[in-house]
Amino acid sequence: MATPPNDLAGQVDVRPADGSEKVDPDREITVDTRAKGSRITDVVVTDASGRQVRGRLSPRGEHWRSNTSLAAGVRYTVRVQLITREGDTGLGAFGFTTAPADKLLRATFGPEGKRYGVGQPITAQLSHKVSDRAARAVVERGLRVSSHPQHTGRWYWVDDRTLHYRPREYWPAHATVTVHSNLHGVRIQEGLHGGSSRPLSFTTGDRVEAVVDAAAHRMTVHRNGRTVRSIPVTTGKPGFATRNGTKVVLSQEETVRMTGSSIGIPAGSADSYDLQVRWATRVTWSGEYVHAAPWSTGNHGVANVSHGCTGMGTEAARWFFNLVRPGDLITVINSEGEQMTPFDNGFGDWNLTWEQWRRGSAVEQETALRESTAPARLSPQTT
């Protein structure tokens, strides 16, 4: 196992400060090193729906500044990676919330409208916290999702400000999905009424699913129910085993720099690496990808030697990169790794059963409570 990375508390100066509330959305985010010789290697800023805030890192890695505006009434997480002058790795996560634009409840829907795979969840980021179950049910009923062809789906409350929506099964292929709010003017709770929210529409493409069998060292790719290719792969070795479960493609990069320090491997150790990786399809925010791995060709289809990613030959990785899009599905089976979590490391929504998903709905909770407290119906007696 790799040595756990150091906590970044006291090593970097993040502004807005961790835990800040009602931050001006026009304010920039800054990250600065405090110790001489330390350098920042990566900064990822996301809101609860996974949208990233872009920024620029100084050439020497001493400063990072955001260069895109923030949304109002949104919770942001700032994840920082740093290497000290002594070569120690530091990882840290900091959070703050921007001020709402007004006292009305608004919903920001995601993903940003375009074409996605059939596994893409819908997200709703609320401008105010809603914790009361009855108030949540009001909000949930006012957030309407429709598709053509039709589907059955439900909202799930991830936290007081974040909802995810998914169908019982995956979205139909080549569907049009729309989401809008009917909450304008509706009383949510004391002092909070619904405001206007921008609607969202996107379409789905083919149904593309990849199944990575870590024990068999193969990835099988299906398109619209038909197997189109079987690819020899390598997955995470002992100590770095790839997570089991279904993951949704988050983003894609033709070339991405991958370092051992980003996952807590000390610089200079036997497992340390610093690589420019081609045809990288990202499936977790913590750095799990499907990508080309020409340095381990002899192990493809034979052994698991990676640090958690799924690696394959360059030609196969490029083919896969050009086939998939955000929202497509990759399921890992038979790995020694942990289970993919539902919400904190990407879109693991499909790892909950439909019954588990329904229990996250305030409307379902309200219905269950009403049924459990209803008077029992007595059958007529026969004499």
C-alpha positions as CSV (number, residue, x, y, z in Angstrom):
1,M,0.0,0.0,0.0
2,A,1.2,3.5,-0.7
3,T,1.9,5.9,2.2
4,P,-1.2,8.1,2.9
5,P,-0.7,11.6,1.7
6,N,-0.3,14.5,4.2
7,D,-3.1,16.7,5.1
8,L,-2.8,20.1,3.5
9,A,-4.0,22.0,6.5
10,G,-1.5,24.8,7.1
11,Q,0.4,24.2,3.9
12,V,-1.8,26.2,1.5
13,D,-3.8,29.3,1.7
14,V,-7.2,28.8,0.1
15,R,-9.5,31.8,-0.4
16,P,-12.5,31.8,0.1
17,A,-11.6,30.1,3.4
18,D,-12.8,26.6,4.2
19,G,-16.4,26.7,5.5
20,S,-17.2,30.2,4.2
21,E,-20.8,31.0,3.6
22,K,-22.5,33.7,1.5
23,V,-19.4,34.2,-0.6
24,D,-19.7,36.9,-3.4
25,P,-20.1,34.9,-6.6
26,D,-18.0,37.6,-8.4
27,R,-15.0,36.8,-6.2
28,E,-12.2,34.7,-7.6
29,I,-10.8,31.6,-6.0
30,T,-7.1,31.6,-5.1
31,V,-4.8,28.9,-3.8
32,D,-1.3,29.8,-2.7
33,T,1.5,27.7,-1.1
34,R,2.7,28.8,2.3
35,A,6.0,27.0,2.5
36,K,9.0,27.9,0.4
37,G,9.8,25.3,-2.2
38,S,6.4,23.7,-2.2
39,R,4.5,23.6,-5.4
40,I,0.9,22.9,-6.3
41,T,0.5,20.1,-8.8
42,D,-3.3,20.2,-9.4
43,V,-6.4,22.1,-8.4
44,V,-9.9,20.9,-9.2
45,V,-12.9,23.0,-8.3
46,T,-16.4,21.5,-8.7
47,D,-19.9,22.2,-7.6
48,A,-22.2,19.4,-6.3
49,S,-23.3,18.5,-9.9
50,G,-19.7,18.0,-11.1
51,R,-19.3,21.2,-13.1
52,Q,-15.8,22.5,-13.0
53,V,-14.4,26.0,-12.4
54,R,-11.5,26.7,-14.7
55,G,-8.3,28.3,-13.5
56,R,-4.7,28.9,-14.2
57,L,-1.6,27.6,-12.3
58,S,1.5,29.7,-12.2
59,P,4.6,28.3,-14.0
60,R,6.3,27.4,-10.7
61,G,3.2,26.0,-9.1
62,E,3.1,28.6,-6.3
63,H,-0.3,30.2,-7.1
64,W,-3.6,29.1,-8.7
65,R,-6.4,31.5,-9.7
66,S,-9.8,30.9,-11.1
67,N,-10.7,32.6,-14.3
68,T,-14.4,31.8,-14.7
69,S,-17.3,33.1,-12.6
70,L,-19.0,31.3,-9.9
71,A,-22.7,30.5,-9.6
72,A,-24.9,32.0,-6.9
73,G,-26.2,29.9,-4.1
74,V,-23.9,26.9,-4.9
75,R,-21.6,24.8,-2.7
76,Y,-18.1,24.4,-4.2
77,T,-15.4,21.9,-3.3
78,V,-11.7,22.8,-3.9
79,R,-9.4,19.8,-4.2
80,V,-5.7,20.6,-4.0
81,Q,-2.6,18.5,-4.6
82,L,0.8,19.7,-3.5
83,I,4.4,18.5,-3.3
84,T,6.6,19.9,-0.6
85,R,10.3,20.8,-1.0
86,E,11.1,17.5,0.7
87,G,9.1,15.5,-1.8
88,D,6.1,14.8,0.5
89,T,2.7,14.7,-1.1
90,G,-0.2,16.7,0.3
91,L,-3.9,16.4,-0.6
92,G,-6.7,18.5,0.7
93,A,-10.4,19.3,0.2
94,F,-11.9,22.7,1.1
95,G,-15.4,24.0,0.7
96,F,-17.4,27.1,0.6
97,T,-20.9,28.3,-0.5
98,T,-21.7,31.3,-2.6
99,A,-24.4,33.8,-1.6
100,P,-27.8,33.3,-3.2
101,A,-28.9,35.9,-5.7
102,D,-32.1,36.6,-3.7
103,K,-34.5,34.9,-1.2
104,L,-36.2,32.8,-3.9
105,L,-35.5,29.2,-4.4
106,R,-33.9,28.6,-7.8
107,A,-32.7,25.4,-9.3
108,T,-29.7,25.1,-11.6
109,F,-30.1,22.0,-13.7
110,G,-27.3,19.9,-15.2
111,P,-25.8,18.6,-17.5
112,E,-25.4,21.6,-19.7
113,G,-27.6,20.8,-22.7
114,K,-26.1,18.7,-25.5
115,R,-25.9,15.0,-26.3
116,Y,-25.1,12.4,-23.6
117,G,-25.0,8.7,-23.0
118,V,-28.0,6.8,-21.7
119,G,-26.5,6.7,-18.2
120,Q,-26.3,10.5,-17.6
121,P,-28.1,11.5,-14.4
122,I,-29.8,14.9,-14.2
123,T,-28.7,17.2,-11.3
124,A,-30.5,20.0,-9.6
125,Q,-28.5,22.4,-7.5
126,L,-30.7,24.5,-5.2
127,S,-30.0,28.1,-4.2
128,H,-31.1,27.5,-0.6
129,K,-31.0,24.6,1.8
130,V,-34.2,22.5,2.2
131,S,-34.1,19.9,5.0
132,D,-37.7,19.5,6.0
133,R,-39.3,16.5,4.4
134,A,-42.6,18.2,3.6
135,A,-40.7,21.1,2.0
136,R,-38.6,18.7,0.0
137,A,-41.6,17.0,-1.3
138,V,-43.0,20.4,-2.5
139,V,-39.7,21.1,-4.3
140,E,-39.5,17.6,-5.8
141,R,-43.1,17.8,-7.2
142,G,-42.2,21.1,-8.8
143,L,-39.1,19.8,-10.7
144,R,-40.5,18.1,-13.8
145,V,-38.7,15.7,-16.0
146,S,-40.0,14.3,-19.3
147,S,-38.6,12.3,-22.2
148,H,-39.6,11.1,-25.6
149,P,-39.8,8.1,-25.6
150,Q,-41.3,8.1,-22.1
151,H,-39.6,6.7,-19.0
152,T,-40.2,6.1,-15.3
153,G,-37.8,8.0,-12.9
154,R,-37.4,9.7,-9.6
155,W,-35.4,12.4,-7.8
156,Y,-33.0,11.5,-5.0
157,W,-31.9,14.0,-2.3
158,V,-28.1,13.8,-2.1
159,D,-28.0,16.6,0.5
160,D,-30.0,19.7,1.5
161,R,-29.2,21.5,-1.8
162,T,-28.5,18.8,-4.3
163,L,-30.9,16.4,-6.1
164,H,-30.1,13.7,-8.7
165,Y,-32.6,12.3,-11.1
166,R,-32.4,9.0,-13.0
167,P,-34.8,6.6,-14.7
168,R,-35.6,3.2,-13.3
169,E,-33.6,1.8,-16.2
170,Y,-31.2,3.7,-18.4
171,W,-32.6,6.5,-20.7
172,P,-33.9,5.2,-24.0
173,A,-31.3,5.6,-26.9
174,H,-31.9,8.7,-29.1
175,A,-34.3,10.2,-26.6
176,T,-35.0,13.9,-26.0
177,V,-35.0,14.7,-22.3
178,T,-36.3,18.0,-20.8
179,V,-36.4,19.3,-17.2
180,H,-38.0,22.5,-15.9
181,S,-39.3,24.0,-12.6
182,N,-42.9,24.7,-11.8
183,L,-42.0,26.3,-8.5
184,H,-42.2,30.0,-9.4
185,G,-44.2,31.7,-6.7
186,V,-44.9,28.4,-4.8
187,R,-44.4,28.5,-1.0
188,I,-41.7,26.1,-0.1
189,Q,-41.5,26.8,3.6
190,E,-41.6,29.9,5.9
191,G,-39.7,32.7,4.3
192,L,-38.9,30.8,1.1
193,H,-40.8,30.7,-2.1
194,G,-40.0,29.3,-5.5
195,G,-38.2,31.4,-8.1
196,S,-37.7,31.1,-11.8
197,S,-35.2,28.5,-13.0
198,R,-33.8,28.0,-16.5
199,P,-35.1,24.8,-18.1
200,L,-32.8,22.2,-19.6
201,S,-32.9,19.9,-22.6
202,F,-30.5,17.3,-23.9
203,T,-30.6,14.2,-26.1
204,T,-29.1,10.8,-25.8
205,G,-27.1,8.9,-28.3
206,D,-26.6,5.1,-28.8
207,R,-26.7,2.9,-25.7
208,V,-23.0,2.3,-25.2
209,E,-21.9,0.1,-22.3
210,A,-18.5,-1.3,-21.5
211,V,-17.9,-4.2,-19.0
212,V,-14.5,-4.6,-17.5
213,D,-13.8,-8.0,-16.1
214,A,-10.8,-7.4,-13.8
215,A,-10.3,-11.2,-13.2
216,A,-10.4,-12.1,-16.9
217,H,-8.4,-8.9,-17.9
218,R,-10.8,-8.0,-20.7
219,M,-13.2,-5.2,-21.5
220,T,-16.3,-6.0,-23.6
221,V,-18.0,-3.1,-25.4
222,H,-21.7,-3.2,-26.3
223,R,-23.6,-0.8,-28.6
224,N,-27.3,-0.9,-28.7
225,G,-27.3,-4.4,-27.2
226,R,-24.8,-5.8,-29.6
227,T,-21.2,-6.7,-28.7
228,V,-18.9,-4.7,-30.9
229,R,-15.4,-5.5,-29.4
230,S,-13.5,-7.4,-26.7
231,I,-10.3,-5.7,-25.6
232,P,-7.5,-7.1,-23.5
233,V,-6.8,-4.8,-20.6
234,T,-5.0,-4.4,-17.3
235,T,-6.6,-3.0,-14.2
236,G,-5.5,-2.1,-10.7
237,K,-2.9,-4.2,-9.0
238,P,-3.0,-5.2,-5.3
239,G,-3.1,-2.1,-3.2
240,F,-4.5,-0.1,-6.1
241,A,-7.4,-2.4,-7.1
242,T,-10.0,-0.8,-9.5
243,R,-13.3,0.1,-7.9
244,N,-16.1,-2.3,-8.7
245,G,-19.5,-1.1,-9.9
246,T,-21.0,1.1,-12.6
247,K,-19.5,4.4,-13.5
248,V,-20.6,7.1,-15.8
249,V,-18.1,8.8,-18.2
250,L,-17.4,12.3,-16.9
251,S,-15.0,13.8,-19.5
252,Q,-12.4,12.9,-22.1
253,E,-8.9,14.2,-22.8
254,E,-6.7,13.3,-25.7
255,T,-3.6,13.9,-23.5
256,V,-3.5,14.2,-19.7
257,R,-0.6,14.3,-17.3
258,M,-0.9,11.6,-14.6
259,T,1.4,11.5,-11.5
260,G,1.7,9.2,-8.6
261,S,1.5,12.1,-6.3
262,S,-2.1,12.8,-7.4
263,I,-3.2,9.5,-5.7
264,G,-0.9,9.8,-2.7
265,I,2.2,7.9,-3.9
266,P,5.4,9.6,-2.5
267,A,7.8,11.0,-5.1
268,G,10.8,8.7,-5.6
269,S,9.1,5.6,-4.3
270,A,9.0,2.4,-6.3
271,D,5.4,3.1,-7.4
272,S,6.0,6.7,-8.3
273,Y,5.2,7.8,-11.9
274,D,4.8,10.9,-14.0
275,L,3.3,10.2,-17.5
276,Q,1.7,11.9,-20.4
277,V,-1.2,9.6,-21.1
278,R,-3.2,9.4,-24.4
279,W,-6.8,8.8,-25.1
280,A,-8.0,9.2,-21.5
281,T,-11.7,8.7,-20.6
282,R,-12.4,9.8,-17.1
283,V,-14.8,8.0,-14.8
284,T,-14.1,9.3,-11.3
285,W,-13.0,12.7,-10.0
286,S,-10.3,11.1,-7.9
287,G,-8.5,10.1,-11.2
288,E,-9.7,6.8,-12.5
289,Y,-9.5,6.6,-16.3
290,V,-9.8,4.2,-19.2
291,H,-6.7,5.0,-21.3
292,A,-3.8,3.9,-23.5
293,A,-1.1,2.1,-21.6
294,P,1.7,1.1,-24.1
295,W,4.2,0.7,-21.3
296,S,2.3,-2.4,-20.0
297,T,1.4,-4.1,-23.3
298,G,2.8,-7.4,-22.2
299,N,0.3,-7.5,-19.3
300,H,-2.8,-6.7,-21.3
301,G,-5.2,-9.6,-21.0
302,V,-2.8,-11.3,-18.6
303,A,-2.3,-9.4,-15.4
304,N,-3.4,-6.4,-13.4
305,V,-0.5,-4.0,-13.0
306,S,-2.0,-0.5,-13.0
307,H,-2.6,2.0,-10.2
308,G,-6.3,1.7,-10.5
309,C,-7.0,2.8,-14.1
310,T,-8.0,0.5,-16.9
311,G,-5.2,0.4,-19.5
312,M,-5.1,-1.0,-23.0
313,G,-3.2,-0.7,-26.3
314,T,-3.1,2.7,-27.9
315,E,-5.2,1.7,-30.9
316,A,-7.9,0.2,-28.8
317,A,-7.9,3.2,-26.4
318,R,-8.2,5.6,-29.3
319,W,-11.1,3.6,-30.8
320,F,-12.9,3.5,-27.4
321,F,-12.2,7.3,-26.9
322,N,-13.9,8.1,-30.2
323,L,-16.8,5.7,-29.5
324,V,-17.9,7.0,-26.1
325,R,-19.2,10.3,-24.8
326,P,-20.0,11.7,-21.3
327,G,-23.0,9.8,-19.9
328,D,-21.9,6.4,-21.3
329,L,-21.5,3.5,-18.9
330,I,-18.5,1.5,-17.7
331,T,-19.0,-1.3,-15.2
332,V,-16.1,-3.1,-13.5
333,I,-16.7,-6.6,-12.1
334,N,-14.6,-9.2,-10.3
335,S,-12.1,-6.7,-9.0
336,E,-10.6,-6.8,-5.5
337,G,-11.3,-3.1,-5.1
338,E,-14.0,-1.3,-3.1
339,Q,-17.5,-0.6,-4.5
340,M,-18.0,2.7,-6.4
341,T,-19.8,5.2,-4.2
342,P,-23.0,6.8,-5.5
343,F,-22.4,10.5,-5.3
344,D,-19.0,11.7,-3.9
345,N,-16.6,10.7,-6.7
346,G,-18.5,11.1,-9.9
347,F,-21.8,9.6,-11.0
348,G,-22.2,6.3,-9.2
349,D,-25.9,6.6,-9.2
350,W,-26.5,3.3,-10.9
351,N,-25.0,1.4,-8.0
352,L,-28.2,1.9,-6.1
353,T,-31.1,-0.5,-6.8
354,W,-34.4,1.1,-7.9
355,E,-35.8,0.4,-4.4
356,Q,-32.8,2.1,-2.7
357,W,-33.2,5.0,-5.1
358,R,-36.8,5.5,-4.4
359,R,-36.1,5.7,-0.7
360,G,-34.1,8.9,-1.4
361,S,-37.2,10.6,-2.8
362,A,-39.1,12.9,-0.4
363,V,-42.3,12.2,-2.3
364,E,-41.8,8.4,-1.8
365,Q,-41.0,9.0,1.9
366,E,-44.1,11.1,2.3
367,T,-46.2,8.4,0.6
368,A,-44.8,5.7,2.8
369,L,-45.4,7.7,6.0
370,R,-49.0,8.4,4.9
371,E,-49.7,4.7,4.2
372,S,-48.1,3.5,7.5
373,T,-50.3,5.9,9.6
374,A,-53.6,5.3,7.7
375,P,-56.3,3.5,9.6
376,A,-56.5,-0.2,8.8
377,R,-59.5,-1.2,6.6
378,L,-61.7,-3.8,8.1
379,S,-63.3,-6.5,6.0
380,P,-67.0,-7.0,6.5
381,Q,-67.7,-9.9,8.9
382,T,-69.7,-12.9,7.7
383,T,-72.2,-14.6,10.0
